[in-house]
Each structure stands twice: as structure tokens, then as C-alpha cells.
């Protein structure tokens, strides 16, 4: 069984920074793409950033230049460094990991940016 657990959310003022972490654990044979999604109240879940096992990344236009995704393959962990945060970044952030050829989701972590 595979578990995906996020950490690092919290409350921050506009212009501040947060770093999210997501670790996959359990019986793992392969992890392909790992990514971060977010869902604000009343809105659909959207892709924030994703990265494959070779380190190639993809970002939503709204976070380009402010957020950086990275991963440590040895630790089965993906990170999201969020800088210059804006109130519109407020959402529950979810990690998705392609583990053993299936997508596994974390429970989410709240990020709140105050103006």
C-alpha cells in the first residue's frame, strides 16, 4: 500500500514564502510524475506544478517565476518552494504522485495568504 503525505502549509502574509513537502511511502517500485495541485473554495482543482523523474518540470502560468518544484528521488519526495505569495494563492494544496503506475493523492495542506 502506498501513502502520500504533504506538510508545510500555513498562514503567511502577502509577499512571504512557504515550502511544501510531499513524501511517498510504502511498497514502491516506480514513481513517475509528482505534482502539486490546489483547490480554492468554490473553484476546481488545478495543476500548480509537476516534475518527472528526470527533473523536467511544468508550471501553471499563474505561478511561473514565483514557485519552484523539485524532487529528491532517493527520498521519494517532492517539494514546492513558494515565493512572493499572493492572496489568490490561498487554497488547499494537494500532492499527486504516479506511484507504481497509479496516481496516489495526499490529504492536502492548507495555504492561506493574508493581504
N, C-alpha and C positions, 0 to 999 in steps of 0.2 A: 504494500500500500504506500502511496505517495502523499506527502504533506507539503503544502506551500504556505509559508508564514511570513507576513510582512511586519515591519517595525519601522519606527522613526517618524511617524506623523505627529502633529501637534498644532499649537497655536503660534502664529508668528505675525509680526507687523509687516505691512507692505514694504517691499524693498529688501526684506530679510531672506534668509536661506534655511533650507531643511535638506536633510539627506535621508532618503528612504532605503531600506534594505529588504531583500526578499530571499529566503533560503528554501530550497527544495531538499526534502529528506525522505528516507525510506529506501525501498529496493529500486535503485536507479541504474538502468543500462545505458540510457541515452537522454541527453537534453538538447533540444534544437533551439528554437527561438524562445527567448524570455522577454517579457514585455510588461509595461505599465499602462494601465487604463485608468480612467477616472469617470466618476458619475456625480454630477451636481444635482441638487434637488430639482425634480421636475424635468430633468434632461436625460437623454440617452447616454449610455456608457460609450466613451470614446477612447480611441487609442491616443496615448501620450507619446510613447517611445518604445521601440523594440530593438533587440540586438540578437544576432545569431551567434552560433558557436565560434565562428571565425572572427567575430568582432565588428561585423558590418552592422551599422545602426540606421534607424529611420525615425524621424520625429514629426509630430504634428506641427503645422506651420505656426500655431499659436505659442509654441514653447521653444522654437528654434532660437539658438543664441542665448537662452536662459537656462535650459535644462541639459544635463549630460547624463546619458545612460552608460553604464559599464558593467562588466561581469567578471567574476572570478570562477573559472571553470573547475578549478580544483576544489572549491568550496560549494559548488552548485548554487552560487549566489549572484544576484543581480542588484545593482544599486541605481538610484536616481538622485543625482545632485540637482537641487532646485535653487536657483539664484534669482534675484530680482523679482521675488514673488509679488503677485498682484491679487487683489480681492477676487478676481474672476478665476483664479486657480483653486479657490475653495471647492473641495469635493472629497468624496471617499475615493482613495486611490487603491486599485486592485492590481495584484501581480498575476500574470498568467505565464505558465511555464509549459513548454511542449516536452513532457517527460514520457519516455517510453512510448513515443508516437501517439500520445494522447494529451489533450490540453487539461491542465490542472490549474484551478484558481485558488488564490488565497481568500481570506475572510474580509480583507480590506482594512485600510487605516485612514483615519480622518485627518485631513489637512485643512486648517482654517486660517485664512489670511485676513487680518483686520486692516481697515483703512485708516 
